[in-house]
Structure formats: structure tokens, C-alpha cells
């Protein structure tokens, strides 16, 4: 999220095992950040090798010592069904703890 739309910044964590390239995963993470910034609840994802849905119920979850709004990804790929989740935390104005112990 760093440098995305100016001075707002934060971090994104991926949780899951997906059969996608690193470039595709970065694109999906960017979609989660855009959804967070634009206050969207759901987005259809269509690419040449996969399609699916990225959605959020606006829940705050914790992964280790980091937390953020959870986004769920459900995909149909050339390898079959797959899923993952992203935690998006904005350090400049998000609800919940906005600090890291690192």
C-alpha cells in the first residue's frame, strides 16, 4: 500500500496456498488494497488463467502480531478451486491497533 494514492500507507499480508504466479498475486493484493481504499465489499476477478471473487465482510483479524481488515479470495483456476485471504492494514487512519511491535 506504500505510495498508493499519495501519503496513505500500510501493509498487506497473504494467507493461503494458491497456484498463481507472483505477478498475479501482487495484482490481487493491489485489488484488495483498492477495495479497502474505495470502501468496496466485493469485486469479480477475471484473468486469462483464472476467475473468481474477492470480498470482505469488514472484519478485523490478527495474523501473528499484525492485524487488518480481512479480504477473502475464491478462485477457479486451471488447476481447480483455490482460496486465500489478505489482511490489509492502513497505518495512517485505520480502526484497530495501528502499530507494529517490529
Jmol script that loads the backbone (N, CA, C; Angstrom):
load data "model"
ATOM      1  N   UNK A   1       0.831  -1.188   0.000  1.00  0.00           N
ATOM      2  CA  UNK A   1       0.000   0.000   0.000  1.00  0.00           C
ATOM      3  C   UNK A   1       0.876   1.251   0.000  1.00  0.00           C
ATOM      4  N   UNK A   2       2.140   1.127   0.345  1.00  0.00           N
ATOM      5  CA  UNK A   2       3.042   2.266   0.381  1.00  0.00           C
ATOM      6  C   UNK A   2       3.031   2.989  -0.954  1.00  0.00           C
ATOM      7  N   UNK A   3       2.872   4.295  -0.933  1.00  0.00           N
ATOM      8  CA  UNK A   3       2.836   5.174  -2.095  1.00  0.00           C
ATOM      9  C   UNK A   3       1.566   5.032  -2.922  1.00  0.00           C
ATOM     10  N   UNK A   4       0.613   4.236  -2.496  1.00  0.00           N
ATOM     11  CA  UNK A   4      -0.638   4.088  -3.245  1.00  0.00           C
ATOM     12  C   UNK A   4      -1.553   5.250  -2.887  1.00  0.00           C
ATOM     13  N   UNK A   5      -1.881   6.083  -3.829  1.00  0.00           N
ATOM     14  CA  UNK A   5      -2.721   7.267  -3.643  1.00  0.00           C
ATOM     15  C   UNK A   5      -2.108   8.275  -2.678  1.00  0.00           C
ATOM     16  N   UNK A   6      -0.839   8.558  -2.844  1.00  0.00           N
ATOM     17  CA  UNK A   6      -0.231   9.635  -2.068  1.00  0.00           C
ATOM     18  C   UNK A   6       0.338   9.190  -0.742  1.00  0.00           C
ATOM     19  N   UNK A   7      -0.056   9.884   0.341  1.00  0.00           N
ATOM     20  CA  UNK A   7       0.589   9.665   1.638  1.00  0.00           C
ATOM     21  C   UNK A   7      -0.025   8.555   2.479  1.00  0.00           C
ATOM     22  N   UNK A   8      -1.131   7.963   2.036  1.00  0.00           N
ATOM     23  CA  UNK A   8      -1.704   6.867   2.799  1.00  0.00           C
ATOM     24  C   UNK A   8      -0.823   5.632   2.628  1.00  0.00           C
ATOM     25  N   UNK A   9      -0.558   4.935   3.722  1.00  0.00           N
ATOM     26  CA  UNK A   9       0.282   3.759   3.603  1.00  0.00           C
ATOM     27  C   UNK A   9      -0.092   2.729   4.657  1.00  0.00           C
ATOM     28  N   UNK A  10       0.336   1.512   4.424  1.00  0.00           N
ATOM     29  CA  UNK A  10       0.074   0.407   5.336  1.00  0.00           C
ATOM     30  C   UNK A  10       0.774  -0.833   4.840  1.00  0.00           C
ATOM     31  N   UNK A  11       0.200  -1.989   5.154  1.00  0.00           N
ATOM     32  CA  UNK A  11       0.791  -3.243   4.702  1.00  0.00           C
ATOM     33  C   UNK A  11      -0.301  -4.250   4.396  1.00  0.00           C
ATOM     34  N   UNK A  12       0.059  -5.286   3.618  1.00  0.00           N
ATOM     35  CA  UNK A  12      -0.860  -6.337   3.214  1.00  0.00           C
ATOM     36  C   UNK A  12      -0.169  -7.682   3.445  1.00  0.00           C
ATOM     37  N   UNK A  13      -0.902  -8.632   4.039  1.00  0.00           N
ATOM     38  CA  UNK A  13      -0.388  -9.980   4.226  1.00  0.00           C
ATOM     39  C   UNK A  13      -1.281 -10.960   3.490  1.00  0.00           C
ATOM     40  N   UNK A  14      -0.687 -11.928   2.830  1.00  0.00           N
ATOM     41  CA  UNK A  14      -1.400 -13.003   2.142  1.00  0.00           C
ATOM     42  C   UNK A  14      -1.370 -14.236   3.030  1.00  0.00           C
ATOM     43  N   UNK A  15      -2.529 -14.901   3.118  1.00  0.00           N
ATOM     44  CA  UNK A  15      -2.610 -16.158   3.872  1.00  0.00           C
ATOM     45  C   UNK A  15      -3.288 -17.186   2.969  1.00  0.00           C
ATOM     46  N   UNK A  16      -2.603 -18.269   2.658  1.00  0.00           N
ATOM     47  CA  UNK A  16      -3.192 -19.308   1.830  1.00  0.00           C
ATOM     48  C   UNK A  16      -2.176 -19.907   0.882  1.00  0.00           C
ATOM     49  N   UNK A  17      -2.593 -20.972   0.216  1.00  0.00           N
ATOM     50  CA  UNK A  17      -1.740 -21.585  -0.800  1.00  0.00           C
ATOM     51  C   UNK A  17      -2.468 -21.470  -2.124  1.00  0.00           C
ATOM     52  N   UNK A  18      -1.916 -20.723  -3.026  1.00  0.00           N
ATOM     53  CA  UNK A  18      -2.539 -20.516  -4.330  1.00  0.00           C
ATOM     54  C   UNK A  18      -1.562 -20.899  -5.425  1.00  0.00           C
ATOM     55  N   UNK A  19      -2.134 -21.339  -6.539  1.00  0.00           N
ATOM     56  CA  UNK A  19      -1.340 -21.799  -7.672  1.00  0.00           C
ATOM     57  C   UNK A  19      -1.180 -20.697  -8.709  1.00  0.00           C
ATOM     58  N   UNK A  20      -0.898 -19.498  -8.276  1.00  0.00           N
ATOM     59  CA  UNK A  20      -0.771 -18.366  -9.184  1.00  0.00           C
ATOM     60  C   UNK A  20       0.651 -17.832  -9.161  1.00  0.00           C
ATOM     61  N   UNK A  21       1.000 -17.104 -10.195  1.00  0.00           N
ATOM     62  CA  UNK A  21       2.330 -16.510 -10.256  1.00  0.00           C
ATOM     63  C   UNK A  21       2.443 -15.369  -9.251  1.00  0.00           C
ATOM     64  N   UNK A  22       3.665 -14.984  -8.954  1.00  0.00           N
ATOM     65  CA  UNK A  22       3.903 -13.871  -8.036  1.00  0.00           C
ATOM     66  C   UNK A  22       3.276 -12.587  -8.589  1.00  0.00           C
ATOM     67  N   UNK A  23       3.360 -12.391  -9.892  1.00  0.00           N
ATOM     68  CA  UNK A  23       2.768 -11.209 -10.529  1.00  0.00           C
ATOM     69  C   UNK A  23       1.245 -11.190 -10.359  1.00  0.00           C
ATOM     70  N   UNK A  24       0.598 -12.342 -10.546  1.00  0.00           N
ATOM     71  CA  UNK A  24      -0.851 -12.424 -10.345  1.00  0.00           C
ATOM     72  C   UNK A  24      -1.222 -12.159  -8.892  1.00  0.00           C
ATOM     73  N   UNK A  25      -0.438 -12.692  -7.957  1.00  0.00           N
ATOM     74  CA  UNK A  25      -0.723 -12.469  -6.540  1.00  0.00           C
ATOM     75  C   UNK A  25      -0.563 -10.997  -6.178  1.00  0.00           C
ATOM     76  N   UNK A  26       0.438 -10.340  -6.725  1.00  0.00           N
ATOM     77  CA  UNK A  26       0.601  -8.900  -6.458  1.00  0.00           C
ATOM     78  C   UNK A  26      -0.575  -8.113  -7.006  1.00  0.00           C
ATOM     79  N   UNK A  27      -1.057  -8.509  -8.173  1.00  0.00           N
ATOM     80  CA  UNK A  27      -2.220  -7.852  -8.761  1.00  0.00           C
ATOM     81  C   UNK A  27      -3.456  -8.037  -7.880  1.00  0.00           C
ATOM     82  N   UNK A  28      -3.642  -9.239  -7.345  1.00  0.00           N
ATOM     83  CA  UNK A  28      -4.782  -9.500  -6.464  1.00  0.00           C
ATOM     84  C   UNK A  28      -4.652  -8.749  -5.141  1.00  0.00           C
ATOM     85  N   UNK A  29      -3.433  -8.656  -4.624  1.00  0.00           N
ATOM     86  CA  UNK A  29      -3.213  -7.871  -3.404  1.00  0.00           C
ATOM     87  C   UNK A  29      -3.514  -6.400  -3.661  1.00  0.00           C
ATOM     88  N   UNK A  30      -3.110  -5.892  -4.822  1.00  0.00           N
ATOM     89  CA  UNK A  30      -3.418  -4.496  -5.169  1.00  0.00           C
ATOM     90  C   UNK A  30      -4.928  -4.298  -5.279  1.00  0.00           C
ATOM     91  N   UNK A  31      -5.646  -5.287  -5.800  1.00  0.00           N
ATOM     92  CA  UNK A  31      -7.107  -5.200  -5.871  1.00  0.00           C
ATOM     93  C   UNK A  31      -7.714  -5.116  -4.478  1.00  0.00           C
ATOM     94  N   UNK A  32      -7.181  -5.893  -3.527  1.00  0.00           N
ATOM     95  CA  UNK A  32      -7.672  -5.830  -2.144  1.00  0.00           C
ATOM     96  C   UNK A  32      -7.432  -4.444  -1.548  1.00  0.00           C
ATOM     97  N   UNK A  33      -6.268  -3.869  -1.806  1.00  0.00           N
ATOM     98  CA  UNK A  33      -5.965  -2.531  -1.304  1.00  0.00           C
ATOM     99  C   UNK A  33      -6.902  -1.495  -1.931  1.00  0.00           C
ATOM    100  N   UNK A  34      -7.117  -1.593  -3.234  1.00  0.00           N
ATOM    101  CA  UNK A  34      -8.045  -0.665  -3.899  1.00  0.00           C
ATOM    102  C   UNK A  34      -9.449  -0.786  -3.318  1.00  0.00           C
ATOM    103  N   UNK A  35      -9.889  -2.021  -3.069  1.00  0.00           N
ATOM    104  CA  UNK A  35     -11.208  -2.217  -2.463  1.00  0.00           C
ATOM    105  C   UNK A  35     -11.263  -1.567  -1.085  1.00  0.00           C
ATOM    106  N   UNK A  36     -10.205  -1.734  -0.304  1.00  0.00           N
ATOM    107  CA  UNK A  36     -10.136  -1.108   1.021  1.00  0.00           C
ATOM    108  C   UNK A  36     -10.235   0.413   0.905  1.00  0.00           C
ATOM    109  N   UNK A  37      -9.441   0.983   0.012  1.00  0.00           N
ATOM    110  CA  UNK A  37      -9.396   2.436  -0.129  1.00  0.00           C
ATOM    111  C   UNK A  37     -10.688   3.015  -0.708  1.00  0.00           C
ATOM    112  N   UNK A  38     -11.376   2.237  -1.552  1.00  0.00           N
ATOM    113  CA  UNK A  38     -12.610   2.699  -2.182  1.00  0.00           C
ATOM    114  C   UNK A  38     -13.853   2.201  -1.451  1.00  0.00           C
ATOM    115  N   UNK A  39     -13.661   1.521  -0.322  1.00  0.00           N
ATOM    116  CA  UNK A  39     -14.759   1.060   0.529  1.00  0.00           C
ATOM    117  C   UNK A  39     -15.700   0.103  -0.207  1.00  0.00           C
ATOM    118  N   UNK A  40     -15.138  -0.819  -0.996  1.00  0.00           N
ATOM    119  CA  UNK A  40     -15.914  -1.816  -1.741  1.00  0.00           C
ATOM    120  C   UNK A  40     -16.035  -3.107  -0.925  1.00  0.00           C
ATOM    121  N   UNK A  41     -17.156  -3.811  -1.115  1.00  0.00           N
ATOM    122  CA  UNK A  41     -17.378  -5.079  -0.423  1.00  0.00           C
ATOM    123  C   UNK A  41     -17.069  -6.296  -1.284  1.00  0.00           C
ATOM    124  N   UNK A  42     -17.152  -6.165  -2.602  1.00  0.00           N
ATOM    125  CA  UNK A  42     -16.965  -7.322  -3.478  1.00  0.00           C
ATOM    126  C   UNK A  42     -16.482  -6.885  -4.851  1.00  0.00           C
ATOM    127  N   UNK A  43     -15.667  -7.736  -5.458  1.00  0.00           N
ATOM    128  CA  UNK A  43     -15.151  -7.455  -6.800  1.00  0.00           C
ATOM    129  C   UNK A  43     -14.965  -8.772  -7.541  1.00  0.00           C
ATOM    130  N   UNK A  44     -15.467  -8.844  -8.771  1.00  0.00           N
ATOM    131  CA  UNK A  44     -15.241 -10.007  -9.638  1.00  0.00           C
ATOM    132  C   UNK A  44     -13.844  -9.892 -10.238  1.00  0.00           C
ATOM    133  N   UNK A  45     -13.151 -11.005 -10.277  1.00  0.00           N
ATOM    134  CA  UNK A  45     -11.800 -11.067 -10.816  1.00  0.00           C
ATOM    135  C   UNK A  45     -11.834 -11.977 -12.037  1.00  0.00           C
ATOM    136  N   UNK A  46     -11.399 -11.470 -13.191  1.00  0.00           N
ATOM    137  CA  UNK A  46     -11.360 -12.277 -14.412  1.00  0.00           C
ATOM    138  C   UNK A  46     -10.011 -12.056 -15.088  1.00  0.00           C
ATOM    139  N   UNK A  47      -9.256 -13.146 -15.213  1.00  0.00           N
ATOM    140  CA  UNK A  47      -7.972 -13.142 -15.912  1.00  0.00           C
ATOM    141  C   UNK A  47      -7.983 -14.302 -16.902  1.00  0.00           C
ATOM    142  N   UNK A  48      -6.948 -14.430 -17.700  1.00  0.00           N
ATOM    143  CA  UNK A  48      -6.931 -15.493 -18.711  1.00  0.00           C
ATOM    144  C   UNK A  48      -6.833 -16.890 -18.088  1.00  0.00           C
ATOM    145  N   UNK A  49      -6.129 -17.039 -16.956  1.00  0.00           N
ATOM    146  CA  UNK A  49      -5.935 -18.356 -16.339  1.00  0.00           C
ATOM    147  C   UNK A  49      -6.835 -18.626 -15.131  1.00  0.00           C
ATOM    148  N   UNK A  50      -7.575 -17.632 -14.675  1.00  0.00           N
ATOM    149  CA  UNK A  50      -8.412 -17.831 -13.500  1.00  0.00           C
ATOM    150  C   UNK A  50      -9.514 -16.771 -13.452  1.00  0.00           C
ATOM    151  N   UNK A  51     -10.527 -17.060 -12.647  1.00  0.00           N
ATOM    152  CA  UNK A  51     -11.573 -16.086 -12.371  1.00  0.00           C
ATOM    153  C   UNK A  51     -12.152 -16.394 -10.999  1.00  0.00           C
ATOM    154  N   UNK A  52     -12.781 -15.402 -10.403  1.00  0.00           N
ATOM    155  CA  UNK A  52     -13.345 -15.615  -9.080  1.00  0.00           C
ATOM    156  C   UNK A  52     -13.872 -14.344  -8.459  1.00  0.00           C
ATOM    157  N   UNK A  53     -13.867 -14.344  -7.128  1.00  0.00           N
ATOM    158  CA  UNK A  53     -14.455 -13.245  -6.374  1.00  0.00           C
ATOM    159  C   UNK A  53     -13.540 -12.868  -5.215  1.00  0.00           C
ATOM    160  N   UNK A  54     -13.330 -11.578  -5.040  1.00  0.00           N
ATOM    161  CA  UNK A  54     -12.608 -11.025  -3.909  1.00  0.00           C
ATOM    162  C   UNK A  54     -13.635 -10.250  -3.091  1.00  0.00           C
ATOM    163  N   UNK A  55     -13.754 -10.581  -1.804  1.00  0.00           N
ATOM    164  CA  UNK A  55     -14.799  -9.944  -0.998  1.00  0.00           C
ATOM    165  C   UNK A  55     -14.318  -9.703   0.427  1.00  0.00           C
ATOM    166  N   UNK A  56     -15.064  -8.860   1.144  1.00  0.00           N
ATOM    167  CA  UNK A  56     -14.776  -8.591   2.544  1.00  0.00           C
ATOM    168  C   UNK A  56     -16.075  -8.451   3.318  1.00  0.00           C
ATOM    169  N   UNK A  57     -16.037  -8.881   4.556  1.00  0.00           N
ATOM    170  CA  UNK A  57     -17.136  -8.663   5.494  1.00  0.00           C
ATOM    171  C   UNK A  57     -16.757  -7.571   6.494  1.00  0.00           C
ATOM    172  N   UNK A  58     -15.651  -6.866   6.215  1.00  0.00           N
ATOM    173  CA  UNK A  58     -15.135  -5.770   7.034  1.00  0.00           C
ATOM    174  C   UNK A  58     -14.773  -6.215   8.457  1.00  0.00           C
ATOM    175  N   UNK A  59     -14.292  -7.457   8.553  1.00  0.00           N
ATOM    176  CA  UNK A  59     -13.849  -7.960   9.853  1.00  0.00           C
ATOM    177  C   UNK A  59     -12.375  -7.631  10.044  1.00  0.00           C
ATOM    178  N   UNK A  60     -12.009  -7.348  11.280  1.00  0.00           N
ATOM    179  CA  UNK A  60     -10.624  -7.110  11.651  1.00  0.00           C
ATOM    180  C   UNK A  60     -10.074  -8.411  12.210  1.00  0.00           C
ATOM    181  N   UNK A  61      -8.954  -8.900  11.659  1.00  0.00           N
ATOM    182  CA  UNK A  61      -8.347 -10.131  12.138  1.00  0.00           C
ATOM    183  C   UNK A  61      -6.870  -9.912  12.403  1.00  0.00           C
ATOM    184  N   UNK A  62      -6.278 -10.842  13.139  1.00  0.00           N
ATOM    185  CA  UNK A  62      -4.881 -10.752  13.528  1.00  0.00           C
ATOM    186  C   UNK A  62      -4.129 -11.961  12.981  1.00  0.00           C
ATOM    187  N   UNK A  63      -2.946 -11.706  12.438  1.00  0.00           N
ATOM    188  CA  UNK A  63      -2.032 -12.739  11.960  1.00  0.00           C
ATOM    189  C   UNK A  63      -0.712 -12.502  12.678  1.00  0.00           C
ATOM    190  N   UNK A  64      -0.406 -13.329  13.673  1.00  0.00           N
ATOM    191  CA  UNK A  64       0.772 -13.085  14.498  1.00  0.00           C
ATOM    192  C   UNK A  64       0.567 -11.814  15.302  1.00  0.00           C
ATOM    193  N   UNK A  65       1.453 -10.846  15.121  1.00  0.00           N
ATOM    194  CA  UNK A  65       1.311  -9.572  15.828  1.00  0.00           C
ATOM    195  C   UNK A  65       0.819  -8.459  14.902  1.00  0.00           C
ATOM    196  N   UNK A  66       0.341  -8.824  13.720  1.00  0.00           N
ATOM    197  CA  UNK A  66      -0.183  -7.856  12.767  1.00  0.00           C
ATOM    198  C   UNK A  66      -1.673  -8.088  12.577  1.00  0.00           C
ATOM    199  N   UNK A  67      -2.403  -7.037  12.334  1.00  0.00           N
ATOM    200  CA  UNK A  67      -3.838  -7.167  12.112  1.00  0.00           C
ATOM    201  C   UNK A  67      -4.294  -6.262  11.002  1.00  0.00           C
ATOM    202  N   UNK A  68      -5.522  -6.510  10.523  1.00  0.00           N
ATOM    203  CA  UNK A  68      -6.076  -5.669   9.482  1.00  0.00           C
ATOM    204  C   UNK A  68      -7.415  -6.189   9.016  1.00  0.00           C
ATOM    205  N   UNK A  69      -8.015  -5.470   8.089  1.00  0.00           N
ATOM    206  CA  UNK A  69      -9.288  -5.880   7.519  1.00  0.00           C
ATOM    207  C   UNK A  69      -9.056  -7.091   6.629  1.00  0.00           C
ATOM    208  N   UNK A  70      -9.900  -8.118   6.790  1.00  0.00           N
ATOM    209  CA  UNK A  70      -9.734  -9.361   6.037  1.00  0.00           C
ATOM    210  C   UNK A  70     -10.486  -9.302   4.709  1.00  0.00           C
ATOM    211  N   UNK A  71      -9.808  -9.753   3.636  1.00  0.00           N
ATOM    212  CA  UNK A  71     -10.386  -9.902   2.306  1.00  0.00           C
ATOM    213  C   UNK A  71     -10.234 -11.360   1.903  1.00  0.00           C
ATOM    214  N   UNK A  72     -11.317 -11.986   1.449  1.00  0.00           N
ATOM    215  CA  UNK A  72     -11.305 -13.391   1.052  1.00  0.00           C
ATOM    216  C   UNK A  72     -11.329 -13.513  -0.455  1.00  0.00           C
ATOM    217  N   UNK A  73     -10.536 -14.439  -0.974  1.00  0.00           N
ATOM    218  CA  UNK A  73     -10.408 -14.685  -2.400  1.00  0.00           C
ATOM    219  C   UNK A  73     -10.841 -16.115  -2.695  1.00  0.00           C
ATOM    220  N   UNK A  74     -11.791 -16.264  -3.596  1.00  0.00           N
ATOM    221  CA  UNK A  74     -12.233 -17.582  -4.067  1.00  0.00           C
ATOM    222  C   UNK A  74     -12.017 -17.612  -5.570  1.00  0.00           C
ATOM    223  N   UNK A  75     -11.252 -18.619  -6.047  1.00  0.00           N
ATOM    224  CA  UNK A  75     -10.880 -18.673  -7.459  1.00  0.00           C
ATOM    225  C   UNK A  75     -11.159 -20.032  -8.076  1.00  0.00           C
ATOM    226  N   UNK A  76     -11.420 -20.005  -9.367  1.00  0.00           N
ATOM    227  CA  UNK A  76     -11.397 -21.188 -10.222  1.00  0.00           C
ATOM    228  C   UNK A  76     -10.177 -21.005 -11.120  1.00  0.00           C
ATOM    229  N   UNK A  77      -9.222 -21.924 -11.012  1.00  0.00           N
ATOM    230  CA  UNK A  77      -8.001 -21.838 -11.813  1.00  0.00           C
ATOM    231  C   UNK A  77      -7.925 -23.030 -12.758  1.00  0.00           C
ATOM    232  N   UNK A  78      -6.906 -23.050 -13.601  1.00  0.00           N
ATOM    233  CA  UNK A  78      -6.710 -24.199 -14.483  1.00  0.00           C
ATOM    234  C   UNK A  78      -6.344 -25.446 -13.678  1.00  0.00           C
ATOM    235  N   UNK A  79      -5.960 -25.271 -12.402  1.00  0.00           N
ATOM    236  CA  UNK A  79      -5.623 -26.378 -11.507  1.00  0.00           C
ATOM    237  C   UNK A  79      -6.782 -26.783 -10.608  1.00  0.00           C
ATOM    238  N   UNK A  80      -7.890 -26.056 -10.655  1.00  0.00           N
ATOM    239  CA  UNK A  80      -9.038 -26.339  -9.799  1.00  0.00           C
ATOM    240  C   UNK A  80      -9.371 -25.145  -8.918  1.00  0.00           C
ATOM    241  N   UNK A  81     -10.226 -25.392  -7.921  1.00  0.00           N
ATOM    242  CA  UNK A  81     -10.635 -24.330  -6.989  1.00  0.00           C
ATOM    243  C   UNK A  81      -9.486 -23.986  -6.043  1.00  0.00           C
ATOM    244  N   UNK A  82      -9.437 -22.719  -5.662  1.00  0.00           N
ATOM    245  CA  UNK A  82      -8.412 -22.267  -4.729  1.00  0.00           C
ATOM    246  C   UNK A  82      -8.954 -21.107  -3.928  1.00  0.00           C
ATOM    247  N   UNK A  83      -8.332 -20.848  -2.791  1.00  0.00           N
ATOM    248  CA  UNK A  83      -8.761 -19.724  -1.953  1.00  0.00           C
ATOM    249  C   UNK A  83      -7.566 -19.148  -1.210  1.00  0.00           C
ATOM    250  N   UNK A  84      -7.723 -17.933  -0.775  1.00  0.00           N
ATOM    251  CA  UNK A  84      -6.697 -17.238   0.003  1.00  0.00           C
ATOM    252  C   UNK A  84      -7.382 -16.094   0.738  1.00  0.00           C
ATOM    253  N   UNK A  85      -6.665 -15.478   1.648  1.00  0.00           N
ATOM    254  CA  UNK A  85      -7.179 -14.277   2.297  1.00  0.00           C
ATOM    255  C   UNK A  85      -6.040 -13.278   2.457  1.00  0.00           C
ATOM    256  N   UNK A  86      -6.410 -12.017   2.472  1.00  0.00           N
ATOM    257  CA  UNK A  86      -5.462 -10.919   2.636  1.00  0.00           C
ATOM    258  C   UNK A  86      -5.863 -10.122   3.863  1.00  0.00           C
ATOM    259  N   UNK A  87      -4.892  -9.677   4.630  1.00  0.00           N
ATOM    260  CA  UNK A  87      -5.133  -8.711   5.696  1.00  0.00           C
ATOM    261  C   UNK A  87      -4.560  -7.389   5.233  1.00  0.00           C
ATOM    262  N   UNK A  88      -5.393  -6.355   5.217  1.00  0.00           N
ATOM    263  CA  UNK A  88      -4.978  -5.026   4.777  1.00  0.00           C
ATOM    264  C   UNK A  88      -5.041  -4.102   5.980  1.00  0.00           C
ATOM    265  N   UNK A  89      -3.930  -3.475   6.322  1.00  0.00           N
ATOM    266  CA  UNK A  89      -3.898  -2.543   7.444  1.00  0.00           C
ATOM    267  C   UNK A  89      -3.336  -1.224   6.972  1.00  0.00           C
ATOM    268  N   UNK A  90      -4.101  -0.172   7.154  1.00  0.00           N
ATOM    269  CA  UNK A  90      -3.626   1.175   6.825  1.00  0.00           C
ATOM    270  C   UNK A  90      -3.039   1.790   8.082  1.00  0.00           C
ATOM    271  N   UNK A  91      -1.799   2.201   8.015  1.00  0.00           N
ATOM    272  CA  UNK A  91      -1.111   2.783   9.161  1.00  0.00           C
ATOM    273  C   UNK A  91      -1.476   4.243   9.382  1.00  0.00           C
ATOM    274  N   UNK A  92      -2.116   4.883   8.424  1.00  0.00           N
ATOM    275  CA  UNK A  92      -2.377   6.315   8.554  1.00  0.00           C
ATOM    276  C   UNK A  92      -3.728   6.661   9.150  1.00  0.00           C
ATOM    277  N   UNK A  93      -4.721   5.716   9.120  1.00  0.00           N
ATOM    278  CA  UNK A  93      -6.010   6.059   9.736  1.00  0.00           C
ATOM    279  C   UNK A  93      -6.992   4.899   9.847  1.00  0.00           C
ATOM    280  N   UNK A  94      -6.544   3.694  10.078  1.00  0.00           N
ATOM    281  CA  UNK A  94      -7.457   2.546  10.149  1.00  0.00           C
ATOM    282  C   UNK A  94      -7.940   2.322  11.579  1.00  0.00           C
ATOM    283  N   UNK A  95      -9.131   1.722  11.737  1.00  0.00           N
ATOM    284  CA  UNK A  95      -9.564   1.357  13.074  1.00  0.00           C
ATOM    285  C   UNK A  95      -8.715   0.222  13.608  1.00  0.00           C
ATOM    286  N   UNK A  96      -8.701   0.052  14.901  1.00  0.00           N
ATOM    287  CA  UNK A  96      -7.904  -1.004  15.499  1.00  0.00           C
ATOM    288  C   UNK A  96      -6.485  -0.528  15.733  1.00  0.00           C
ATOM    289  N   UNK A  97      -5.646  -1.411  16.271  1.00  0.00           N
ATOM    290  CA  UNK A  97      -4.268  -1.018  16.546  1.00  0.00           C
ATOM    291  C   UNK A  97      -3.541  -0.645  15.259  1.00  0.00           C
ATOM    292  N   UNK A  98      -2.900   0.488  15.250  1.00  0.00           N
ATOM    293  CA  UNK A  98      -2.179   0.947  14.061  1.00  0.00           C
ATOM    294  C   UNK A  98      -0.682   0.991  14.351  1.00  0.00           C
ATOM    295  N   UNK A  99      -0.183  -0.085  14.972  1.00  0.00           N
ATOM    296  CA  UNK A  99       1.241  -0.122  15.249  1.00  0.00           C
ATOM    297  C   UNK A  99       1.748  -1.530  15.078  1.00  0.00           C
ATOM    298  N   UNK A 100       3.039  -1.656  14.924  1.00  0.00           N
ATOM    299  CA  UNK A 100       3.687  -2.946  14.801  1.00  0.00           C
ATOM    300  C   UNK A 100       4.719  -3.059  15.912  1.00  0.00           C
ATOM    301  N   UNK A 101       4.886  -4.232  16.461  1.00  0.00           N
ATOM    302  CA  UNK A 101       5.901  -4.423  17.501  1.00  0.00           C
ATOM    303  C   UNK A 101       7.281  -4.642  16.919  1.00  0.00           C
ATOM    304  N   UNK A 102       7.401  -4.670  15.596  1.00  0.00           N
ATOM    305  CA  UNK A 102       8.704  -4.851  14.948  1.00  0.00           C
ATOM    306  C   UNK A 102       9.491  -3.579  14.971  1.00  0.00           C
TER     307      UNK A 102
END
end "model"
wireframe off; spacefill off
backbone 0.3
color backbone group
